[in-house]
Amino acid sequence: MRVLMYGWEFPPHIAGGLGVACYWMTQALAEKGHKVTFVLPRLKAGMSDDSHVELIGVSQFPVRSLEFLNSPENLEKEIRRIADGVRIETVDTLLSSPYMSDSQYQKLADEQRDLAQRMRESSALEGGSAESFNLEVTGEYGPNLLMEIVRYARVAGAIARSAPHDVIHAHDWLTMLAGVEAKRVSGKPLVVHVHATEFDRSGENVNQVVYDIERLGMERADRVVAVSHYTKDIIVRRYGIPAGKVEVVHNAVTRIRNGQESPAELARREKVVLFLGRITFQKGPDYFVEAAAKVLRHRKDVRFVMAGSGDMAPRMIERVAELKLGRRFHFTGFLGGAAVEQMFRESDIYVMPSVSEPFGISPLEAMAYDVPVIISKQSGVAEVLRHALKVDFWDVSELASKIIALLDHGPLRQELVEQGAKELESIQWSNAARKLGAVYDQISRVA
């Protein structure tokens, strides 16, 4: 099956679990014999050159200038064209990515514009035409994220017109308009893959534009793939999508290496309890901080680490200071690649206290390094893990008690490590690829 896949991130250009999932998913699909063309907003030097997937940056496709999208009115008209008349309100609102705050987005946008200007000036100095160097067609960042999403969708149509494919596969709301436009152009069936919803990211305070795009994408899709039954329930209840249209395909993990230290090494050093993820409402970082305070009243040989970045980071730093935990609590900022691996190797417990987690790959990654995990019951990964400790995200006392139990009782820790390693053997991307292949076959036969 030839799959034209639209995504917003792919290693090494990743900001969260979505990029990791896309990488291993496409590799597993390739091993099953599928040919995947993966489209990104921009293709940077040094990005993966793995032969299992063909990467395309939308700026590689020569389409006419999209400067007309700079006005809110024209942006709304373009969305209506893609959505076949459906109106999406407040399109002039500055949107932030699920992985960025507004200020972070604007900073990145300014950096991209500065780079484009320097490249134009360089081209002119070398005797070239400054006008011929055009970054106006996306991949470039626009005045707001919605503009970039719509530009991406417009180019998605050009790609769908020229790239051979049997099925279209779009990941999350950022690429749903692209998937809808690609289906309109090529007539091929569309799979919309929901890794997170606006209700996961924002609770009840949803951004109406994001919600409208999500609902449109799921309604126009031939099949919706949810990463968990937890997410499927939200899709059915909150978006009105028929349950029979939604297929659950759990994420997985690739066990790369064993990071366990010897008992003697563990006994020599202080214990490390790790939170690794975006420091946002969705991930429940405040519950981790409050639990840390309770644990440190019980024993002092523990260090808590919050690895990641996000809009709640300043508030968490202030709260740690208020609780006088500074000597035992560390903020690393965003970690990637080898730094993440090193952090797992140095940790004794991994905690994911998410308020609403569609799946959650990071606990599986921690288990691959023989780190026992505590996860919230409000997560999709809780559906597939039996050998993990589970708590309600809001129950700080219970979370603290389970951390203390793992710190105090070596046999409990060892049991979770050993049984978890066995459990990971069945949580493989090959299983996810097999289920996705079955979805492709079903919708292709109907089409």
Long-range contacts (C-beta under 8 A, 24 or more apart in sequence): 1-33, 1-34, 1-35, 1-166, 1-167, 1-437, 1-440, 1-441, 1-444, 2-34, 2-35, 2-37, 2-164, 2-165, 2-166, 2-167, 3-29, 3-34, 3-35, 3-36, 3-37, 3-165, 3-166, 3-167, 3-168, 3-169, 3-440, 4-37, 4-39, 4-159, 4-160, 4-163, 4-165, 4-167, 4-168, 4-169, 4-182, 4-186, 4-188, 5-36, 5-37, 5-38, 5-39, 5-168, 5-169, 5-170, 5-171, 6-39, 6-156, 6-168, 6-169, 6-170, 6-171, 6-175, 6-178, 6-179, 6-182, 7-38, 7-39, 7-40, 7-170, 7-171, 7-175, 8-40, 8-41, 8-97, 8-171, 8-172, 8-174, 8-175, 9-40, 10-38, 10-40, 10-47, 10-48, 10-55, 11-47, 11-48, 12-46, 12-47, 12-48, 12-336, 12-337, 13-40, 13-44, 13-47, 14-336, 15-97, 15-99, 15-100, 15-278, 16-98, 16-99, 16-277, 16-278, 17-195, 17-251, 17-359, 17-360, 17-361, 17-362, 18-171, 18-172, 18-195, 18-196, 20-361, 21-195, 21-251, 21-361, 22-171, 23-48, 24-252, 24-253, 24-254, 24-429, 25-429, 25-432, 25-433, 25-436, 26-52, 26-53, 27-52, 27-53, 27-429, 28-428, 28-429, 28-430, 28-432, 28-433, 29-433, 29-436, 29-437, 31-430, 31-433, 32-430, 32-433, 32-434, 32-437, 34-433, 34-437, 34-440, 37-163, 37-165, 39-156, 39-159, 39-178, 41-138, 41-139, 41-148, 41-152, 42-138, 42-139, 42-140, 43-139, 56-159, 56-163, 57-139, 58-137, 58-138, 58-139, 58-151, 58-152, 58-155, 58-156, 58-159, 59-135, 59-137, 59-138, 59-139, 59-140, 61-137, 61-155, 61-158, 61-159, 61-162, 62-137, 63-137, 63-154, 63-155, 63-158, 65-134, 65-136, 65-137, 66-136, 66-137, 66-138, 66-151, 66-154, 67-136, 69-142, 69-147, 69-150, 69-151, 69-154, 70-142, 70-143, 70-147, 75-146, 75-147, 75-150, 78-150, 78-154, 79-150, 79-177, 82-150, 82-153, 82-154, 82-177, 82-180, 82-181, 82-184, 83-177, 83-180, 83-216, 84-184, 86-212, 86-216, 88-209, 88-212, 88-213, 88-216, 89-208, 89-209, 89-212, 90-208, 90-209, 91-146, 91-209, 92-144, 93-144, 93-146, 93-207, 93-209, 94-144, 94-145, 95-144, 95-145, 95-146, 95-149, 95-207, 95-209, 95-210, 96-145, 97-145, 97-174, 98-172, 98-174, 98-196, 98-201, 99-278, 101-310, 101-311, 105-141, 105-144, 105-145, 108-141, 109-141, 109-142, 109-143, 112-140, 112-141, 113-140, 113-141, 116-140, 146-209, 149-174, 149-175, 149-177, 149-178, 149-213, 150-177, 152-177, 152-178, 153-177, 153-178, 153-180, 153-181, 154-181, 156-181, 156-182, 157-181, 157-182, 157-184, 157-185, 160-185, 160-186, 160-188, 161-185, 161-186, 166-440, 166-444, 167-191, 167-440, 167-443, 167-444, 169-193, 169-436, 170-217, 170-221, 171-195, 172-196, 173-198, 173-210, 173-213, 173-214, 173-217, 176-213, 176-214, 176-216, 176-217, 176-218, 177-213, 177-216, 177-217, 179-217, 179-220, 179-221, 180-216, 180-217, 180-220, 183-220, 187-447, 188-447, 189-222, 189-223, 189-443, 189-444, 189-446, 189-447, 190-220, 190-221, 190-222, 190-223, 191-221, 191-222, 191-223, 191-224, 191-225, 191-436, 191-439, 191-440, 191-443, 192-217, 192-218, 192-220, 192-221, 192-223, 192-224, 192-225, 193-224, 193-225, 193-227, 194-218, 194-224, 194-225, 194-226, 194-227, 194-231, 194-235, 194-358, 195-227, 195-358, 195-359, 196-231, 196-282, 196-358, 197-231, 197-234, 197-235, 197-238, 197-239, 197-358, 199-234, 199-238, 199-356, 200-231, 200-234, 200-282, 200-356, 200-357, 200-358, 201-280, 201-281, 201-282, 202-281, 202-282, 203-281, 203-355, 203-356, 214-239, 215-239, 215-240, 221-245, 222-443, 222-446, 222-447, 223-247, 223-439, 223-442, 223-443, 225-249, 225-436, 225-439, 226-358, 227-251, 227-358, 227-359, 227-380, 228-358, 228-359, 228-379, 228-380, 228-381, 228-383, 229-380, 229-383, 230-357, 230-358, 230-378, 230-379, 230-380, 230-382, 230-383, 231-358, 231-359, 231-380, 247-435, 247-439, 249-432, 249-435, 249-436, 249-439, 250-359, 250-380, 250-383, 250-384, 250-427, 250-431, 250-432, 251-359, 251-361, 251-364, 251-380, 251-381, 251-432, 252-364, 252-427, 252-428, 252-429, 252-431, 252-432, 253-361, 253-364, 253-365, 253-367, 253-368, 253-424, 253-427, 253-428, 253-429, 254-368, 254-428, 254-429, 255-368, 255-421, 255-424, 255-425, 256-368, 257-341, 257-368, 257-369, 258-368, 258-369, 258-370, 259-341, 259-344, 259-345, 259-368, 259-369, 259-370, 259-371, 260-369, 260-370, 260-417, 261-345, 263-410, 266-348, 270-301, 270-302, 270-303, 271-301, 271-302, 271-303, 271-348, 271-349, 271-407, 272-302, 272-303, 272-304, 272-305, 272-346, 272-347, 272-348, 272-349, 273-302, 273-303, 273-304, 273-305, 273-347, 273-348, 273-349, 273-351, 273-403, 274-305, 274-307, 274-343, 274-344, 274-347, 274-349, 274-350, 274-351, 274-366, 274-371, 275-304, 275-305, 275-306, 275-307, 275-308, 275-351, 275-352, 275-353, 276-305, 276-307, 276-308, 276-335, 276-340, 276-343, 276-344, 276-350, 276-362, 276-366, 277-307, 277-308, 277-352, 277-354, 277-362, 278-308, 278-309, 278-310, 279-306, 279-308, 279-309, 279-310, 279-311, 279-312, 279-313, 279-316, 280-310, 280-311, 280-312, 281-312, 281-355, 282-354, 282-355, 282-356, 282-357, 283-308, 283-310, 283-352, 283-353, 283-354, 283-355, 283-357, 284-353, 284-354, 284-355, 284-376, 284-393, 285-310, 285-312, 285-316, 285-353, 286-312, 286-315, 286-316, 286-319, 287-353, 287-393, 287-394, 287-396, 287-399, 288-351, 288-353, 288-399, 289-316, 289-319, 289-320, 289-323, 289-325, 289-329, 290-396, 291-351, 291-353, 291-396, 291-399, 291-400, 291-403, 292-325, 292-328, 292-329, 292-400, 293-323, 293-325, 294-396, 294-397, 294-400, 295-400, 295-403, 295-404, 295-407, 296-325, 296-328, 298-400, 298-404, 299-404, 299-407, 299-408, 300-328, 302-328, 302-407, 303-328, 303-329, 303-330, 304-328, 304-329, 304-330, 305-329, 305-330, 305-331, 305-332, 305-343, 305-347, 306-330, 306-331, 306-332, 307-331, 307-332, 307-333, 307-334, 307-335, 307-340, 307-343, 308-332, 308-333, 308-334, 308-335, 309-333, 309-334, 340-365, 341-369, 344-368, 344-369, 344-371, 345-369, 347-371, 348-372, 348-406, 348-407, 348-413, 349-373, 349-374, 349-403, 349-406, 349-407, 350-374, 351-375, 351-399, 351-403, 352-376, 352-379, 352-381, 353-391, 353-393, 353-399, 354-378, 354-379, 354-393, 355-393, 357-381, 363-388, 364-424, 364-427, 367-417, 367-420, 367-421, 367-423, 367-424, 368-424, 370-417, 370-420, 370-421, 371-417, 372-406, 372-413, 372-416, 372-417, 372-420, 373-416, 373-420, 374-399, 374-402, 374-403, 374-406, 384-427, 385-420, 385-423, 386-419, 386-423, 387-415, 387-416, 387-419, 387-420, 387-423, 388-416, 388-420, 389-416
